[in-house]
Amino acid sequence: MILTIRGRLTFWYMLAFAAALTLVLGVFALEMKRQFDGDLRRALRTEEAWITDLFDEEFLPLLTAEAADYDTLAAELLEELDERYGMKHEFVILAVARSAGPVVFSGGLKNAEALLPVDFLERRAGNYDVLLNAHRYRVRVFHRAWGRVAAGLENETIFEIAKEAGKLLIWIIPLGVLLAVAGGWLLARLAMRPVLAAARAAESISVVNLHARLPAYAGKDEFGALVSTLNHMIARLEADVTRLQQFTQDAAHELRTPLTILRGDLELAYQDEKTSEETRGLLQKTLDRVIALGQITDNLMLLTRSDSGDYPIDKKLFRFDFVVQEIFEDIKILAEARGLAALVHECSAVEFWGDEPLIRRVLMNLCDNALKYTRSGNLELRLHRSERAVEVLVSDTGIGIPAEDLPNIFDRFYRVDKSRASATGGSGLGLAICKWIVEAHGGEIAITSEVGVGTTVRVSLPLTATAKIL
């Protein structure tokens, strides 16, 4: 799946947010662990110092005391240990080295010496994490000349915090990701809004409205530079196209006068009784070519003026079906002269709001093309109206158009078969003119064709509130 830029920005924002959240939480967790570990180490060192001072100052005689004194000192030591550790989640175990063998004293957690591994006090000095009665303890082992000691502090707090934090994270992380996605999408939308506006504006710019520009962008960033560059490029294109249109229009205008004069001279020479039949045949061919050149010139003038938006479209209310019937009568004569049948299958009565001469020109061009490329069979006209549109279909049983040529069929000067088009007098401008006229009326034109079967041209024109369906 290919993500849009907005989607990619949202994804990367979410990914960055999730990475930052994970990093922050990870650093926070490590810092908490470090602080708790530091607190435990300091607390255990405090216990180590207290026990050492207590024994060195008050209970060293235990090492050599006899029965009565030993019992008194032992009881006092147990009382001291119970007073310090009895009400806390702590414990201490002292293995006092007497000549008869080590004697164990403990305070705090009951049976702590039994819960610890057998050789725990024999371990080298240091801190150890152990599990006693389903509780975690940090135990410090240290050695003195008078014996070995294990002092333990409960280490459950950090795990309880981690457990509670885990419960919170079950909600915080999805919520954070959801907020990141929403925030990322919103930021991406805001960031891409000028891009979309520029894209819509660029989509609407064509040869007809090259005066339009991309919307101004106030930012001084890279997109602002791009918009400025594109607007300057469109301005240059507008200037070049305007010059080209002006040149084409001037050239066509300059050609019309000499072609008109030449046509008149040829017609006079053709009508001269002194002209021989051979010369008259040559004059007829030349006159046909001059007439064709005049039509091309007129078509170029029309297309150039349509590109610049200068061609006046004079819309009025007229009977569309009458125009179709009139064109059919003319085409029928031409078709019968070529051995073809011209038919009208449907001709709905409808009044249409549009430029009648231009609509007539569309229909004539389409019918003329159908006649040119149909050797046998028939040509059919159909005028169908609905509540919202009027549709004209021109069908023939001609040679057809190859599928690879259909996408370019409305391009100017495009001809499917150059040699055949030359033989039939085609210039490649007729369908381009038809397309412009139809689109100028808000309609659509489409062609379907199959080689060796025939071609159908469909023209759909919207009905306005002014038009009437009779």
C-alpha positions, 0 to 999 in steps of 0.5 A: 500500500502506498501512503500519501504524504499526509499518511507518511507524515502522520506515521513518522510523527507517531513513530517519533512520538512513540520512540520519544515516549519509550525513551523518556519512560525508559530513562525515567525507569532507569533513573528510578531504579538507580535512585532506589538502588542508591537509597538501599546501598546507603541504608545498608551501609548505615545498618552496617555501621550501626551494627559494627559500632554496636558490637564493637562498643558493647558486645565484644565480651560475648566472644569470651564471656562465661555462662552467666555473663554470656546469657545477660549479654546475649539477651541484651543483644537480642533486645537491641536487634528486636528494638531496631528491626522488630517493627520493620521489613528488615532483618539482621543475622550475626554469626558471632565467632566464639571459641566453642563455635559460631553463635547466631543472633537475629532480629526482624524477619522471623526465621530469616537464617533458615530462609537464606541459603545455607552458606549465605553468610560465607559469601564474600562481602557485597550486596545480594538480591534474594526472595524470602517469603515471596518478598524481595530483599536486598541483603548486605553481607560483611565480615568482621573480626568478631564474626559475619553479618547479613543485614537485609532491607525489603526491596519490594517498593520498586517492583510495586511501583513498576507493577503500578506503572505497568498498569498505567502504561497499558492505558497511557501508551495506547492513549499516547499513540492515539493522540500522536496519530490524531496530532500527527494527522492534524499537523500533516493536514495543516502542513499539506493544506497549502500543497493541496490548494496549490494542486487544485489551482494547478489542476484548473490552469489550462491554455484558456486561463493561463492568467490564473496563478497558484494561491499566494503563500506567505511562508518563507520556507521551501514551499513558498519558494516552489510556489513563487517559482511555479507562478513565474514559470506559468507567467512565462508560459502565458507570455509564450502561448499568448505570442503563439496564439497571436502569431497563429491568429495573425497568420490565419488572418493574413492568409484569408485575404489572398486565399479569398482573392485566389479562390475568386480568380480561379472561379472566374478562370473556371467559368471562362468559356475560352478555358479548355476542358483539360485546363478546367480540370486542373482549375477544379483541383486547384480550387478544391485545394484552395477551398480546403486551405480556406477551411483550415485557416478558418478552423485555425482562427476559431481554435486560436480565438477559443484558446484565448477566450475571445470567441463569442458564444451567442446562446439562444433558445432553438429547436434542437430536433429541427437542426438534426432534421435539417442536417439529416436531409443534407446528409441523406443526399450525400449518402445516397450519392455514395450508395449509403443509407442515412437513417434517423432512429429517434429525434426527440422534440426539445428546445435547447439553450445554446449557440445554434451555428456552433451546434450545427457545426458539430453535427455537420463535422461528425456526419461528414466524418462518418460519410468520409470513412464509410464505404458501404452500409449506413449512417444513423442519427439519434437524438435522445432527451432526458430530464437533464440532458440531450444526447446525440449519437452519430453511428456508421458502419465504416472502417473504424478507428484502432484502439491505440488511436482513440485516446488521441483522436481529439488532438489537433492535426491528429489523423489516424491514417495520414495518407487516407486523411489526405485523400479525403481532405481531412486536416485533423482539426474537425474533432478538436473543434467539436470537442471545444464546442461541446465543452463550451456548452458544458457537455461531453463527447466520446467515441467508441469504435471497432476496426471493420465494424464502425464508429459511434460518437456520443455527444451529451449536452446538459439541459438548462432551466431555459431549455424545454422538453416538448 
